Amino acid sequence: MSVLRVEDLVKRYGKKTALRGITCEFTTGINAFLGPNGAGKTTIMNCISGVIPKTGGGVFLDGVDVFKMGKDYRRKLGYQFQSQPFYPGYTAHDFLELFGLLKGIQKEYIDSEIKRVLELVNLSENLNDKIRSFSGGMKQRLAIAQTIMGSPDILIFDEPSAGLDPFEREQFKRIMMELKDRCIIIISTHIVSDIDTICDRLVVLNKGSVIANDCPDKLCRKIEGLIWSIPRDELSMIPLKEVYFEDTNAKTVSETKPTPNAVLQTPTLNDLYFCGQLRQDIFAGGETA
């Protein structure tokens, strides 16, 4: 089993530090970076893939520095950018054929591979349609198809659900479940529902730092007894900045019962997300590499 390790990764843009010594490790399965916009998710993805140079630290595949592996490393990668470039005048087939050739897939196998990935993302009927006619969700699905072409060993998805409707998001999760036993999958998102039922390992980020890093079940156990549902008529009893909303529930994080009729809740990944932003001290000292 291959291991992709990010070790003390630092990235600076001039005087701004985007990544502050990130350390984490990924193996076969579905791994996720979860955090708000500006937390450093895209920067990490770009460093892992070699799109941008690091300032410090390293990224290692089975102990080998990926920045020294060059083409050997890139051949193992499939990367969906947050903003995927397209050629509006190309058909879906033309677009995937181009990327297939760039990936080194032999020409005689490209058509069957295009058919396979378009079926996975439910775009088979659009094989010969121009990309300019595609909706935002269709373009996003085409980007996913491009990423998984050639069955790479490492799949990186940066905000993959942008523009997808609820059905398409579920389809994306089904695809990830089909692939998880064969490759290392890394997903960055700020939408908890993208990974809530499929994630094997979760790294919670805030302001370029790792707040929590473990399997979701273990992280949820760390916040047991801290998540409360607050009745609407009691919301004025606590600062509104300490309140967040999940479906129809108003919630807060507290070691003690925050209002007279607050009800203790079983923690969810959504609660983990908000704990990482509102109460980072909860996870202090509990990170694992």
Secondary structure, 3 states (H helix, E strand, C coil): CCCEEEEEEEEEECCEEEEEEEEEEECCEEEEEECCCCCCHHHHHHHHHCCCCCCEEEEEECCEEHHHHCHHHHCCEEEECCCCCCCCCCEHHHHHHHHHHHCCCCHHHHHHHHHHHHHHCCCHHHCCCEHHHCCHHHHHHHHHHHHHCCCCCEEEEECCCCCCCHHHHHHHHHHHHHHCCCCEEEEEECCHHHCCCCCCEEEEEECCEEEEEECHHHHHHHCCCCEEEECHHHHHHCCHHHEEEECCEEEEECCCCCCCCCEECCCCHHHHHHHHHHCHHHHCCCCCC
